[in-house]
């Protein structure tokens, strides 16, 4: 990657990396212990997190928001969509045709990505702290909200996310799995 790797996602013998200021990269691990780079895309922001489907990477790209990258031709990944979020996109999770973005001081952004080439923000929720990471399961988003701890959000209606509760954590909540 040639840079700080903020997140890795493994799919079979491939690994996909959020490579900070160098964007996105994909590697083949079948040649282990010497991974082979398959493709890369330098993005305008600071790649901090990613989610991967069979043919698309959703990249939380810092101050440029959510970048959507077509990886159907992995040797030449192509940027096909961008949603600019107001602060700093640090994490992304996928569920039900939606991308859920942790956008630091701006909280949660819900983006309809059913048409990856024309993503659209459909809902937001400002959280009390700095939203840095999230996971989504069964219409509930679990947000690591730094000094505010763990925030639990109902996303069953994507256009109207609502806070269900929170849990104080010692120090700062920086990640969820």
HELIX and SHEET records of a PDB file:
HELIX    1   1 UNK A   74  UNK A   76  5                                   3    
HELIX    2   2 UNK A  116  UNK A  118  5                                   3    
HELIX    3   3 UNK A  158  UNK A  160  5                                   3    
SHEET    1   A 4 UNK A   7  UNK A  11  0                                        
SHEET    2   A 4 UNK A  14  UNK A  18 -1                                        
SHEET    3   A 4 UNK A  24  UNK A  28 -1                                        
SHEET    4   A 4 UNK A  36  UNK A  41 -1                                        
SHEET    1   B 4 UNK A  49  UNK A  52  0                                        
SHEET    2   B 4 UNK A  56  UNK A  60 -1                                        
SHEET    3   B 4 UNK A  66  UNK A  70 -1                                        
SHEET    4   B 4 UNK A  78  UNK A  83 -1                                        
SHEET    1   C 4 UNK A  91  UNK A  95  0                                        
SHEET    2   C 4 UNK A  98  UNK A 102 -1                                        
SHEET    3   C 4 UNK A 108  UNK A 112 -1                                        
SHEET    4   C 4 UNK A 120  UNK A 125 -1                                        
SHEET    1   D 4 UNK A 133  UNK A 137  0                                        
SHEET    2   D 4 UNK A 140  UNK A 144 -1                                        
SHEET    3   D 4 UNK A 150  UNK A 154 -1                                        
SHEET    4   D 4 UNK A 162  UNK A 167 -1                                        
END                                                                             
